[in-house]
């Protein structure tokens, strides 16, 4: 009792209400900071940037793209170094867990460019999936877009999942871009460009997209 003060006055009841935005709160004379403001971004990850908060040597990391941020940011899930596209960045652990938890059943869509022309046989083998981390995974849908490019939707979220599926189908990937998470699309963001998520954007992440072409 008597350890907590609000605006210089000792608090004697545990249910005392405070406003973090205006009240000065101390415990044993030390200031107590309010809960950190939660921020949510979408960014078009450039090729060569690592999705990590810790730097390995002098390699660029995703946080380099947020030089003015006052928040302790981290990525929600990852894209490998050579992949590009839609990535979510936040400082909200609860939101991050909700996005990546399997129960959310969030579908991610990728455009994949290869060195070969996509054949019917390739599409059939892509649709069968591959073994990833000791588990056989199948894509939600696969579709040829043009000569050497296909679109694939997955929801497992395993490391290198799309690349492994493509490799099993005999395809060599030269570009891999994530263009959608749930019903949130990358849109016209340029590589390295980011913007704050709106409340509508956050809802779209957990909303199923209507288009689903299967092979």
MDTraj code that builds the backbone (N, CA, C; nanometers):
import mdtraj as md
import numpy as np

residues = "UNK UNK UNK UNK UNK UNK UNK UNK UNK UNK UNK UNK UNK UNK UNK UNK UNK UNK UNK UNK UNK UNK UNK UNK UNK UNK UNK UNK UNK UNK UNK UNK UNK UNK UNK UNK UNK UNK UNK UNK UNK UNK UNK UNK UNK UNK UNK UNK UNK UNK UNK UNK UNK UNK UNK UNK UNK UNK UNK UNK UNK UNK UNK UNK UNK UNK UNK UNK UNK UNK UNK UNK UNK UNK UNK UNK UNK UNK UNK UNK UNK UNK UNK UNK UNK UNK UNK UNK UNK UNK UNK UNK UNK UNK UNK UNK UNK UNK UNK UNK UNK UNK UNK UNK UNK UNK UNK UNK UNK UNK UNK UNK UNK UNK UNK UNK UNK UNK UNK UNK UNK UNK UNK UNK UNK UNK UNK UNK UNK UNK UNK UNK UNK UNK UNK UNK UNK UNK UNK UNK UNK UNK UNK UNK UNK UNK UNK UNK UNK UNK UNK UNK UNK UNK UNK UNK UNK UNK UNK UNK UNK UNK UNK UNK UNK UNK UNK UNK UNK UNK UNK UNK UNK UNK UNK UNK UNK UNK UNK UNK UNK UNK UNK UNK UNK UNK UNK UNK UNK UNK UNK UNK UNK UNK UNK UNK UNK UNK UNK UNK UNK UNK UNK UNK UNK UNK UNK UNK UNK UNK UNK UNK UNK UNK UNK".split()
xyz = np.array([
    [0.0847, -0.1194, 0.0000],
    [0.0000, 0.0000, 0.0000],
    [0.0887, 0.1251, 0.0000],
    [0.0516, 0.2226, -0.0782],
    [0.1251, 0.3480, -0.0799],
    [0.2388, 0.3543, -0.1792],
    [0.2608, 0.2470, -0.2580],
    [0.3715, 0.2450, -0.3534],
    [0.3357, 0.3168, -0.4837],
    [0.2056, 0.3242, -0.5141],
    [0.1603, 0.3807, -0.6407],
    [0.1081, 0.5227, -0.6207],
    [0.1531, 0.6115, -0.7083],
    [0.1035, 0.7484, -0.7062],
    [0.0533, 0.7870, -0.8451],
    [-0.0571, 0.8623, -0.8478],
    [-0.1133, 0.9154, -0.9719],
    [-0.1157, 1.0668, -0.9600],
    [-0.0399, 1.1318, -1.0477],
    [-0.0289, 1.2783, -1.0460],
    [0.0134, 1.3303, -0.9088],
    [0.1051, 1.2545, -0.8454],
    [0.1605, 1.2969, -0.7175],
    [0.0800, 1.2568, -0.5965],
    [-0.0385, 1.1998, -0.6164],
    [-0.1238, 1.1591, -0.5049],
    [-0.1166, 1.0075, -0.4861],
    [-0.0976, 0.9636, -0.3615],
    [-0.0888, 0.8211, -0.3333],
    [-0.2244, 0.7534, -0.3530],
    [-0.2224, 0.6400, -0.4259],
    [-0.3444, 0.5636, -0.4519],
    [-0.3601, 0.4572, -0.3439],
    [-0.4794, 0.4527, -0.2841],
    [-0.5024, 0.3599, -0.1729],
    [-0.6060, 0.2530, -0.2056],
    [-0.6673, 0.2601, -0.3249],
    [-0.7662, 0.1589, -0.3626],
    [-0.7268, 0.0984, -0.4965],
    [-0.7377, -0.0352, -0.5139],
    [-0.6912, -0.1009, -0.6367],
    [-0.7751, -0.0680, -0.7591],
    [-0.9002, -0.0260, -0.7408],
    [-0.9874, 0.0012, -0.8553],
    [-0.9790, 0.1454, -0.9042],
    [-0.8776, 0.2182, -0.8609],
    [-0.8611, 0.3584, -0.9004],
    [-0.8433, 0.3675, -1.0521],
    [-0.9243, 0.4508, -1.1176],
    [-0.9206, 0.4629, -1.2634],
    [-0.8182, 0.5673, -1.3073],
    [-0.7441, 0.5342, -1.4154],
    [-0.6458, 0.6278, -1.4694],
    [-0.6649, 0.6406, -1.6199],
    [-0.6121, 0.7496, -1.6734],
    [-0.6112, 0.7730, -1.8177],
    [-0.4651, 0.7812, -1.8602],
    [-0.4179, 0.6776, -1.9332],
    [-0.2763, 0.6709, -1.9705],
    [-0.2334, 0.7933, -2.0515],
    [-0.3272, 0.8564, -2.1206],
    [-0.2906, 0.9675, -2.2088],
    [-0.2617, 1.0967, -2.1334],
    [-0.3134, 1.1104, -2.0103],
    [-0.2952, 1.2375, -1.9383],
    [-0.2384, 1.2212, -1.7972],
    [-0.2610, 1.1070, -1.7350],
    [-0.2171, 1.0899, -1.5965],
    [-0.0709, 1.0477, -1.5874],
    [-0.0022, 1.0990, -1.4852],
    [0.1364, 1.0601, -1.4589],
    [0.1351, 0.9575, -1.3459],
    [0.1812, 0.8377, -1.3779],
    [0.1731, 0.7259, -1.2830],
    [0.3135, 0.6816, -1.2446],
    [0.3365, 0.6647, -1.1154],
    [0.4671, 0.6186, -1.0669],
    [0.4476, 0.5029, -0.9697],
    [0.5457, 0.4146, -0.9688],
    [0.5515, 0.3050, -0.8713],
    [0.6872, 0.3122, -0.8043],
    [0.6867, 0.3296, -0.6727],
    [0.8116, 0.3476, -0.5957],
    [0.8945, 0.4621, -0.6538],
    [0.8267, 0.5652, -0.7038],
    [0.8947, 0.6838, -0.7547],
    [0.9358, 0.6774, -0.8999],
    [0.9197, 0.5599, -0.9646],
    [0.9588, 0.5450, -1.1054],
    [0.8365, 0.5556, -1.1949],
    [0.8523, 0.6289, -1.3053],
    [0.7410, 0.6456, -1.3988],
    [0.7024, 0.5122, -1.4630],
    [0.5732, 0.4938, -1.4824],
    [0.5208, 0.3743, -1.5487],
    [0.4651, 0.4170, -1.6831],
    [0.5117, 0.3530, -1.7885],
    [0.4658, 0.3861, -1.9236],
    [0.3368, 0.3124, -1.9544],
    [0.2506, 0.3768, -2.0306],
    [0.1272, 0.3136, -2.0724],
    [0.1520, 0.2089, -2.1794],
    [0.0487, 0.1375, -2.2159],
    [0.0601, 0.0361, -2.3188],
    [0.1029, 0.0996, -2.4508],
    [0.1977, 0.0355, -2.5179],
    [0.2472, 0.0886, -2.6439],
    [0.1357, 0.0920, -2.7480],
    [0.1300, 0.2002, -2.8214],
    [0.0314, 0.2123, -2.9282],
    [0.0494, 0.0984, -3.0282],
    [-0.0603, 0.0355, -3.0681],
    [-0.0540, -0.0743, -3.1637],
    [-0.0598, -0.0191, -3.3060],
    [0.0316, -0.0657, -3.3893],
    [0.0355, -0.0213, -3.5279],
    [0.0364, -0.1436, -3.6195],
    [-0.0192, -0.1249, -3.7388],
    [-0.0339, -0.2357, -3.8336],
    [-0.0010, -0.1833, -3.9734],
    [0.0933, -0.2496, -4.0394],
    [0.1356, -0.2072, -4.1727],
    [0.1238, -0.3230, -4.2720],
    [0.1081, -0.2871, -4.3992],
    [0.1313, -0.3803, -4.5084],
    [0.2425, -0.3209, -4.5928],
    [0.3323, -0.4062, -4.6385],
    [0.4483, -0.3608, -4.7149],
    [0.4712, -0.4551, -4.8316],
    [0.5233, -0.4006, -4.9400],
    [0.5661, -0.4822, -5.0528],
    [0.7135, -0.5144, -5.0302],
    [0.7394, -0.6346, -4.9796],
    [0.8768, -0.6735, -4.9470],
    [0.9611, -0.6849, -5.0740],
    [1.0742, -0.6159, -5.0778],
    [1.1638, -0.6287, -5.1939],
    [1.2465, -0.7578, -5.1863],
    [1.2963, -0.7990, -5.2997],
    [1.3845, -0.9152, -5.3047],
    [1.5151, -0.8844, -5.2316],
    [1.5670, -0.9829, -5.1609],
    [1.6952, -0.9685, -5.0929],
    [1.6856, -0.9208, -4.9498],
    [1.5661, -0.8834, -4.9057],
    [1.5474, -0.8351, -4.7685],
    [1.5033, -0.9514, -4.6803],
    [1.5634, -0.9625, -4.5619],
    [1.5356, -1.0737, -4.4711],
    [1.4271, -1.0350, -4.3712],
    [1.3324, -1.1253, -4.3486],
    [1.2241, -1.1027, -4.2517],
    [1.2723, -1.1407, -4.1117],
    [1.3509, -1.0537, -4.0530],
    [1.4062, -1.0790, -3.9203],
    [1.4285, -0.9467, -3.8489],
    [1.4188, -0.9503, -3.7163],
    [1.4492, -0.8310, -3.6366],
    [1.5970, -0.8268, -3.6015],
    [1.6680, -0.9376, -3.6246],
    [1.8103, -0.9463, -3.5939],
    [1.8919, -0.9511, -3.7221],
    [1.9934, -0.8697, -3.7282],
    [2.0753, -0.8602, -3.8485],
    [2.1848, -0.9670, -3.8495],
    [2.2038, -1.0266, -3.9667],
    [2.3113, -1.1231, -3.9872],
    [2.4151, -1.0569, -4.0766],
    [2.5283, -1.0207, -4.0185],
    [2.6291, -0.9483, -4.0945],
    [2.5755, -0.8124, -4.1349],
    [2.5902, -0.7791, -4.2635],
    [2.5403, -0.6503, -4.3121],
    [2.4227, -0.6662, -4.4074],
    [2.3547, -0.7810, -4.3986],
    [2.2410, -0.8069, -4.4871],
    [2.1208, -0.7226, -4.4464],
    [2.0472, -0.6684, -4.5435],
    [1.9315, -0.5836, -4.5115],
    [1.8176, -0.6641, -4.4487],
    [1.7520, -0.6056, -4.3497],
    [1.6372, -0.6681, -4.2852],
    [1.5146, -0.5804, -4.3044],
    [1.3974, -0.6377, -4.2822],
    [1.2722, -0.5676, -4.3093],
    [1.2591, -0.4399, -4.2274],
    [1.3153, -0.4372, -4.1057],
    [1.3017, -0.3188, -4.0215],
    [1.3805, -0.1999, -4.0758],
    [1.4747, -0.2246, -4.1661],
    [1.5470, -0.1136, -4.2308],
    [1.4521, -0.0262, -4.3119],
    [1.3384, -0.0829, -4.3508],
    [1.2426, -0.0100, -4.4326],
    [1.1506, 0.0780, -4.3486],
    [1.1664, 0.0700, -4.2140],
    [1.0873, 0.1519, -4.1220],
    [1.1820, 0.2327, -4.0323],
    [1.2668, 0.3150, -4.0898],
    [1.3723, 0.3828, -4.0118],
    [1.3196, 0.4823, -3.9090],
    [1.2003, 0.5337, -3.9292],
    [1.1479, 0.6365, -3.8392],
    [1.0506, 0.5825, -3.7350],
    [1.0344, 0.4526, -3.7313],
    [0.9358, 0.3953, -3.6390],
    [0.9828, 0.4041, -3.4940],
    [0.8894, 0.4391, -3.4056],
    [0.9172, 0.4424, -3.2618],
    [0.8731, 0.3131, -3.1946],
    [0.8265, 0.2181, -3.2741],
    [0.7674, 0.0960, -3.2200],
    [0.8593, -0.0243, -3.2421],
    [0.8411, -0.1246, -3.1595],
    [0.9181, -0.2492, -3.1715],
    [0.8457, -0.3415, -3.2685],
    [0.8778, -0.3283, -3.3948],
    [0.8043, -0.3972, -3.4995],
    [0.8586, -0.5368, -3.5268],
    [0.7706, -0.6223, -3.5796],
    [0.8117, -0.7549, -3.6261],
    [0.7146, -0.7960, -3.7367],
    [0.7546, -0.8940, -3.8149],
    [0.6702, -0.9393, -3.9255],
    [0.5727, -1.0462, -3.8773],
    [0.4576, -1.0507, -3.9423],
    [0.3603, -1.1571, -3.9162],
    [0.3862, -1.2644, -4.0202],
    [0.4486, -1.3739, -3.9786],
    [0.4935, -1.4730, -4.0750],
    [0.6149, -1.4192, -4.1505],
    [0.6531, -1.4902, -4.2553],
    [0.7734, -1.4513, -4.3288],
    [0.7598, -1.4773, -4.4775],
    [0.8428, -1.4089, -4.5523],
    [0.8712, -1.4416, -4.6912],
    [1.0209, -1.4647, -4.6978],
    [1.0653, -1.5669, -4.7731],
    [1.2091, -1.5921, -4.7778],
    [1.2806, -1.4780, -4.8500],
    [1.4107, -1.4759, -4.8382],
    [1.4926, -1.3638, -4.8870],
    [1.4672, -1.3330, -5.0345],
    [1.4485, -1.4350, -5.1160],
    [1.4351, -1.4142, -5.2595],
    [1.2908, -1.3910, -5.3043],
    [1.1949, -1.3998, -5.2114],
    [1.0546, -1.3776, -5.2458],
    [1.0163, -1.2319, -5.2203],
    [0.9117, -1.1877, -5.2883],
    [0.8657, -1.0495, -5.2762],
    [0.7163, -1.0488, -5.2451],
    [0.6645, -0.9271, -5.2220],
    [0.5203, -0.9145, -5.2127],
    [0.4662, -0.8795, -5.0758],
    [0.3392, -0.9093, -5.0578],
    [0.2618, -0.8648, -4.9425],
    [0.3113, -0.9261, -4.8127],
    [0.3468, -0.8378, -4.7192],
    [0.3935, -0.8792, -4.5875],
    [0.3289, -0.7885, -4.4840],
    [0.2886, -0.8459, -4.3725],
    [0.2275, -0.7694, -4.2638],
    [0.3306, -0.7452, -4.1543],
    [0.3322, -0.6231, -4.1020],
    [0.4275, -0.5837, -3.9979],
    [0.3500, -0.5141, -3.8865],
    [0.3800, -0.5482, -3.7614],
    [0.3063, -0.4916, -3.6488],
    [0.3912, -0.4951, -3.5227],
    [0.3346, -0.4456, -3.4128],
    [0.3928, -0.4623, -3.2800],
    [0.2915, -0.5274, -3.1872],
    [0.1855, -0.5840, -3.2469],
    [0.0764, -0.6439, -3.1705],
    [0.0870, -0.7960, -3.1758],
    [0.1330, -0.8557, -3.0669],
    [0.1518, -0.9998, -3.0633],
    [0.0222, -1.0784, -3.0739],
    [-0.0836, -1.0294, -3.0114],
    [-0.2121, -1.0995, -3.0170],
    [-0.2669, -1.1040, -3.1587],
    [-0.2579, -0.9910, -3.2275],
    [-0.3053, -0.9864, -3.3657],
    [-0.2223, -1.0806, -3.4534],
    [-0.0924, -1.0807, -3.4326],
    [-0.0040, -1.1676, -3.5095],
    [-0.0407, -1.3145, -3.4916],
    [-0.0625, -1.3560, -3.3669],
    [-0.0979, -1.4947, -3.3397],
    [-0.2298, -1.5326, -3.4041],
    [-0.3246, -1.4397, -3.4043],
    [-0.4546, -1.4666, -3.4659],
    [-0.4393, -1.4894, -3.6157],
    [-0.3518, -1.4107, -3.6803],
    [-0.3316, -1.4236, -3.8249],
    [-0.2662, -1.5569, -3.8604],
    [-0.1650, -1.5962, -3.7844],
    [-0.0883, -1.7157, -3.8220],
    [-0.1465, -1.8454, -3.7666],
    [-0.2417, -1.8372, -3.6731],
    [-0.2960, -1.9599, -3.6138],
    [-0.3750, -2.0382, -3.7190],
    [-0.3549, -2.1699, -3.7278],
    [-0.4234, -2.2512, -3.8297],
    [-0.5754, -2.2398, -3.8260],
    [-0.6322, -2.2135, -3.7093],
    [-0.7782, -2.2061, -3.6983],
    [-0.8367, -2.0897, -3.7774],
    [-0.7537, -1.9909, -3.8125],
    [-0.8030, -1.8771, -3.8899],
    [-0.8240, -1.9128, -4.0373],
    [-0.7601, -2.0218, -4.0836],
    [-0.7785, -2.0709, -4.2218],
    [-0.7597, -1.9609, -4.3265],
    [-0.6567, -1.8812, -4.3087],
    [-0.6325, -1.7711, -4.4016],
    [-0.5569, -1.8217, -4.5242],
    [-0.6098, -1.7920, -4.6412],
    [-0.5482, -1.8345, -4.7663],
    [-0.4556, -1.7254, -4.8189],
    [-0.3357, -1.7656, -4.8615],
    [-0.2407, -1.6725, -4.9227],
    [-0.2252, -1.7080, -5.0703],
    [-0.2195, -1.6062, -5.1530],
    [-0.2089, -1.6261, -5.2978],
    [-0.0754, -1.5735, -5.3499],
    [-0.0125, -1.6519, -5.4382],
    [0.1186, -1.6179, -5.4925],
    [0.1160, -1.6243, -5.6446],
    [0.1929, -1.5357, -5.7070],
    [0.2239, -1.5467, -5.8490],
    [0.3649, -1.6012, -5.8616],
    [0.3806, -1.7054, -5.9423],
    [0.5102, -1.7723, -5.9539],
    [0.5535, -1.7743, -6.1001],
    [0.6713, -1.7182, -6.1264],
    [0.7267, -1.7172, -6.2620],
    [0.8362, -1.8224, -6.2700],
    [0.8339, -1.9023, -6.3763],
    [0.9293, -2.0111, -6.3907],
    [1.0066, -1.9995, -6.5224],
    [1.1066, -2.0843, -6.5356],
    [1.1867, -2.0845, -6.6585],
    [1.1188, -2.1639, -6.7700],
    [1.0179, -2.2446, -6.7348],
    [0.9523, -2.3299, -6.8336],
    [0.8105, -2.2814, -6.8636],
    [0.7586, -2.3263, -6.9758],
    [0.6164, -2.3029, -7.0034],
    [0.5344, -2.4001, -6.9186],
    [0.4270, -2.3493, -6.8589],
    [0.3453, -2.4315, -6.7710],
    [0.2547, -2.5218, -6.8553],
    [0.2680, -2.6518, -6.8348],
    [0.1872, -2.7477, -6.9098],
    [0.0742, -2.8010, -6.8215],
    [-0.0161, -2.8736, -6.8836],
    [-0.1233, -2.9381, -6.8080],
    [-0.0683, -3.0359, -6.7069],
    [0.0390, -3.1060, -6.7446],
    [0.1021, -3.2009, -6.6526],
    [0.1601, -3.1282, -6.5323],
    [0.2222, -3.0131, -6.5564],
    [0.2747, -2.9336, -6.4451],
    [0.1625, -2.8956, -6.3479],
    [0.0505, -2.8482, -6.4031],
    [-0.0613, -2.8069, -6.3183],
    [-0.1149, -2.9232, -6.2358],
    [-0.1211, -3.0395, -6.2988],
    [-0.1689, -3.1586, -6.2269],
    [-0.0760, -3.1932, -6.1111],
    [0.0533, -3.1870, -6.1366],
    [0.1494, -3.2203, -6.0313],
    [0.1530, -3.1129, -5.9225],
    [0.1379, -2.9873, -5.9625],
    [0.1313, -2.8799, -5.8630],
    [0.0117, -2.8993, -5.7703],
    [-0.1019, -2.9379, -5.8271],
    [-0.2237, -2.9540, -5.7481],
    [-0.2132, -3.0692, -5.6483],
    [-0.1217, -3.1637, -5.6743],
    [-0.1033, -3.2757, -5.5827],
    [-0.0260, -3.2360, -5.4576],
    [0.0468, -3.1242, -5.4640],
    [0.1216, -3.0773, -5.3478],
    [0.2561, -3.1448, -5.3321],
    [0.3078, -3.1430, -5.2094],
    [0.4401, -3.1999, -5.1811],
    [0.4550, -3.2216, -5.0310],
    [0.5581, -3.2964, -4.9950],
    [0.5872, -3.3167, -4.8533],
    [0.6717, -3.2000, -4.8028],
    [0.6223, -3.1329, -4.7000],
    [0.6911, -3.0188, -4.6406],
    [0.6939, -3.0395, -4.4893],
    [0.8130, -3.0404, -4.4309],
    [0.8272, -3.0600, -4.2863],
    [0.7538, -3.1848, -4.2385],
    [0.7774, -3.2965, -4.3074],
    [0.7218, -3.4259, -4.2692],
    [0.5703, -3.4337, -4.2820],
    [0.5105, -3.3397, -4.3545],
    [0.3661, -3.3428, -4.3761],
    [0.3350, -3.3156, -4.5225],
    [0.2421, -3.3944, -4.5784],
    [0.2040, -3.3716, -4.7176],
    [0.1028, -3.2576, -4.7222],
    [0.1339, -3.1560, -4.8011],
    [0.0444, -3.0406, -4.8115],
    [0.0010, -3.0211, -4.9559],
    [-0.1233, -2.9827, -4.9729],
    [-0.1789, -2.9570, -5.1047],
    [-0.2245, -2.8117, -5.1147],
    [-0.2049, -2.7496, -5.2287],
    [-0.2545, -2.6129, -5.2450],
    [-0.4070, -2.6107, -5.2517],
    [-0.4641, -2.4966, -5.2190],
    [-0.6085, -2.4790, -5.2294],
    [-0.6495, -2.4724, -5.3758],
    [-0.5681, -2.4048, -5.4575],
    [-0.5969, -2.3955, -5.6006],
    [-0.4697, -2.3624, -5.6779],
    [-0.4701, -2.3986, -5.8054],
    [-0.3583, -2.3692, -5.8960],
    [-0.4164, -2.3287, -6.0305],
    [-0.3576, -2.2275, -6.0930],
    [-0.4098, -2.1782, -6.2201],
    [-0.2960, -2.1224, -6.3047],
    [-0.2935, -2.1577, -6.4317],
    [-0.1963, -2.0994, -6.5236],
    [-0.2397, -1.9577, -6.5579],
    [-0.1469, -1.8626, -6.5497],
    [-0.1764, -1.7225, -6.5797],
    [-0.1314, -1.6874, -6.7209],
    [-0.0104, -1.7249, -6.7542],
    [0.0428, -1.7068, -6.8891],
    [0.1530, -1.8106, -6.9100],
    [0.2254, -1.8002, -7.0179],
    [0.3175, -1.9055, -7.0613],
    [0.4018, -1.9649, -6.9479],
    [0.4748, -1.8802, -6.8763],
    [0.5639, -1.9322, -6.7730],
    [0.5261, -1.8907, -6.6320],
    [0.3998, -1.8554, -6.6112],
    [0.3577, -1.8054, -6.4808],
    [0.2310, -1.8766, -6.4339],
    [0.2290, -1.9155, -6.3069],
    [0.1071, -1.9728, -6.2511],
    [0.0724, -1.9037, -6.1196],
    [-0.0534, -1.9157, -6.0833],
    [-0.1053, -1.8609, -5.9588],
    [-0.1361, -1.9785, -5.8658],
    [-0.0959, -1.9693, -5.7399],
    [-0.1194, -2.0770, -5.6453],
    [-0.1686, -2.0200, -5.5125],
    [-0.2674, -2.0850, -5.4539],
    [-0.3221, -2.0445, -5.3243],
    [-0.2962, -2.1546, -5.2221],
    [-0.2426, -2.1164, -5.1072],
    [-0.2120, -2.2132, -5.0012],
    [-0.2592, -2.1575, -4.8683],
    [-0.2728, -2.2462, -4.7699],
    [-0.3106, -2.1996, -4.6368],
    [-0.2294, -2.2651, -4.5249],
    [-0.1372, -2.3537, -4.5600],
    [-0.0551, -2.4186, -4.4575],
    [0.0436, -2.3216, -4.3921],
    [0.1060, -2.2377, -4.4752],
    [0.2011, -2.1406, -4.4216],
    [0.3349, -2.1979, -4.3821],
    [0.3729, -2.3128, -4.4392],
    [0.5008, -2.3741, -4.4040],
    [0.6154, -2.3104, -4.4818],
    [0.7347, -2.3179, -4.4232],
    [0.8517, -2.2549, -4.4809],
    [0.8834, -2.3123, -4.6186],
    [0.9018, -2.2242, -4.7168],
    [0.9365, -2.2609, -4.8552],
    [0.8312, -2.3517, -4.9198],
    [0.7097, -2.3504, -4.8689],
    [0.6047, -2.4412, -4.9168],
    [0.5824, -2.4318, -5.0680],
    [0.5656, -2.3117, -5.1189],
    [0.5363, -2.2952, -5.2617],
    [0.6554, -2.3383, -5.3470],
    [0.7756, -2.3026, -5.3044],
    [0.8949, -2.3418, -5.3802],
    [0.9112, -2.4938, -5.3836],
    [0.8823, -2.5596, -5.2727],
    [0.8951, -2.7062, -5.2659],
    [0.7923, -2.7721, -5.3567],
    [0.6698, -2.7210, -5.3559],
    [0.5654, -2.7755, -5.4434],
    [0.6046, -2.7594, -5.5905],
    [0.6570, -2.6413, -5.6248],
    [0.6984, -2.6163, -5.7627],
    [0.8146, -2.7080, -5.8030],
    [0.9088, -2.7259, -5.7125],
    [1.0249, -2.8110, -5.7414],
    [0.9814, -2.9553, -5.7655],
    [0.8871, -3.0032, -5.6861],
    [0.8385, -3.1404, -5.7044],
    [0.7718, -3.1572, -5.8409],
    [0.7109, -3.0492, -5.8906],
    [0.6455, -3.0547, -6.0219],
    [0.7449, -3.0361, -6.1361],
    [0.8733, -3.0225, -6.1032],
    [0.9757, -3.0084, -6.2053],
    [0.9928, -2.8684, -6.2585],
    [0.9491, -2.7693, -6.1818],
    [0.9574, -2.6305, -6.2262],
    [1.0655, -2.5549, -6.1494],
    [1.1410, -2.4727, -6.2210],
    [1.2427, -2.3884, -6.1595],
    [1.1862, -2.2480, -6.1413],
    [1.1755, -2.2048, -6.0160],
    [1.1164, -2.0748, -5.9845],
    [1.2206, -1.9646, -6.0018],
    [1.1820, -1.8578, -6.0728],
    [1.2723, -1.7430, -6.0854],
    [1.2147, -1.6182, -6.0171],
    [1.0830, -1.6165, -5.9977],
    [1.0204, -1.5067, -5.9228],
    [0.9013, -1.5624, -5.8454],
    [0.8883, -1.5202, -5.7199],
    [0.7751, -1.5633, -5.6379],
    [0.7250, -1.4414, -5.5612],
    [0.5993, -1.4046, -5.5841],
    [0.5424, -1.2846, -5.5236],
    [0.4099, -1.3169, -5.4552],
    [0.3982, -1.2818, -5.3274],
    [0.2700, -1.2978, -5.2596],
    [0.1837, -1.1758, -5.2904],
    [0.0634, -1.1998, -5.3418],
    [-0.0221, -1.0891, -5.3832],
    [-0.1478, -1.0754, -5.2973],
    [-0.1747, -1.1726, -5.2115],
    [-0.2978, -1.1660, -5.1322],
    [-0.2850, -1.2436, -5.0029],
    [-0.3423, -1.1897, -4.8956],
    [-0.3604, -1.2596, -4.7686],
    [-0.5073, -1.2455, -4.7323],
    [-0.5800, -1.3574, -4.7257],
    [-0.7244, -1.3490, -4.7069],
    [-0.7858, -1.2778, -4.8250],
    [-0.8525, -1.1652, -4.8003],
    [-0.9052, -1.0825, -4.9093],
    [-0.8326, -0.9489, -4.9189],
    [-0.7168, -0.9401, -4.8549],
    [-0.6344, -0.8200, -4.8615],
    [-0.5313, -0.8366, -4.9733],
    [-0.5367, -0.7501, -5.0733],
    [-0.4476, -0.7593, -5.1890],
    [-0.3308, -0.6606, -5.1775],
    [-0.2197, -0.6988, -5.2374],
    [-0.1013, -0.6138, -5.2410],
    [-0.1306, -0.4824, -5.3127],
    [-0.2059, -0.4889, -5.4188],
    [-0.2426, -0.3680, -5.4914],
    [-0.1247, -0.3041, -5.5626],
    [-0.1156, -0.1719, -5.5560],
    [-0.0166, -0.0971, -5.6355],
    [0.1061, -0.0543, -5.5552],
    [0.1256, -0.1098, -5.4362],
    [0.2445, -0.0740, -5.3591],
    [0.3707, -0.1132, -5.4356],
    [0.4656, -0.0224, -5.4445],
    [0.5940, -0.0511, -5.5087],
    [0.6840, -0.1264, -5.4109],
    [0.7862, -0.1982, -5.4601],
    [0.8782, -0.2672, -5.3694],
    [0.9380, -0.1716, -5.2662],
    [0.9274, -0.2086, -5.1384],
    [0.9781, -0.1254, -5.0298],
    [0.8778, -0.0251, -4.9776],
    [0.7675, -0.0078, -5.0485],
    [0.6649, 0.0880, -5.0056],
    [0.5704, 0.0218, -4.9061],
    [0.5255, 0.0977, -4.8062],
    [0.4319, 0.0435, -4.7074],
    [0.3254, 0.1470, -4.6746],
    [0.2190, 0.0986, -4.6118],
    [0.1136, 0.1887, -4.5633],
    [0.0481, 0.1271, -4.4404],
    [-0.0169, 0.2127, -4.3611],
    [-0.0905, 0.1646, -4.2447],
    [-0.2139, 0.0872, -4.2893],
    [-0.2454, -0.0178, -4.2158],
    [-0.3689, -0.0904, -4.2409],
    [-0.4867, -0.0142, -4.1813],
    [-0.5955, -0.0106, -4.2542],
    [-0.7187, 0.0450, -4.2008],
    [-0.7932, -0.0660, -4.1260],
    [-0.8977, -0.0292, -4.0534],
    [-0.9796, -0.1298, -3.9859],
    [-1.0428, -0.2241, -4.0879],
    [-1.0797, -0.1700, -4.2030],
    [-1.1347, -0.2540, -4.3100],
    [-1.0311, -0.3529, -4.3601],
    [-0.9066, -0.3067, -4.3779],
    [-0.7983, -0.3953, -4.4206],
    [-0.7823, -0.5124, -4.3247],
    [-0.7840, -0.4837, -4.1950],
    [-0.7657, -0.5894, -4.0945],
    [-0.8790, -0.6913, -4.1016],
    [-0.9998, -0.6434, -4.1298],
    [-1.1131, -0.7344, -4.1460],
    [-1.0957, -0.8209, -4.2700],
    [-1.0434, -0.7615, -4.3789],
    [-1.0249, -0.8350, -4.5041],
    [-0.9283, -0.9520, -4.4886],
    [-0.8301, -0.9386, -4.4001],
    [-0.7335, -1.0465, -4.3781],
    [-0.8037, -1.1752, -4.3381],
    [-0.9101, -1.1625, -4.2616],
    [-0.9818, -1.2789, -4.2094],
    [-1.1066, -1.3125, -4.2912],
    [-1.1185, -1.2516, -4.4106],
    [-1.2333, -1.2746, -4.4968],
    [-1.1909, -1.3587, -4.6159],
    [-1.2676, -1.4626, -4.6468],
    [-1.2351, -1.5492, -4.7605],
    [-1.2582, -1.4751, -4.8895],
    [-1.1666, -1.4965, -4.9857],
    [-1.1799, -1.4355, -5.1172],
    [-1.2649, -1.5280, -5.2045],
    [-1.3538, -1.4704, -5.2802],
    [-1.4500, -1.5490, -5.3559],
    [-1.3903, -1.6368, -5.4651],
    [-1.2834, -1.5891, -5.5300],
    [-1.2277, -1.6613, -5.6438],
    [-1.1449, -1.7794, -5.5981],
    [-1.1750, -1.8974, -5.6481],
    [-1.0983, -2.0176, -5.6134],
    [-1.1070, -2.1168, -5.7277],
    [-1.0118, -2.1093, -5.8202],
    [-1.0104, -2.2019, -5.9347],
    [-0.9215, -2.3213, -5.9028],
    [-0.9772, -2.4389, -5.9121],
    [-0.9038, -2.5596, -5.8784],
    [-0.8728, -2.6387, -6.0040],
    [-0.7691, -2.7185, -5.9944],
    [-0.7359, -2.8094, -6.1030],
    [-0.7695, -2.9495, -6.0558],
])
top = md.Topology()
chain = top.add_chain()
for i, resn in enumerate(residues, 1):
    res = top.add_residue(resn, chain, resSeq=i)
    for name in ("N", "CA", "C"):
        top.add_atom(name, md.element.get_by_symbol(name[0]), res)
traj = md.Trajectory(xyz[None], top)
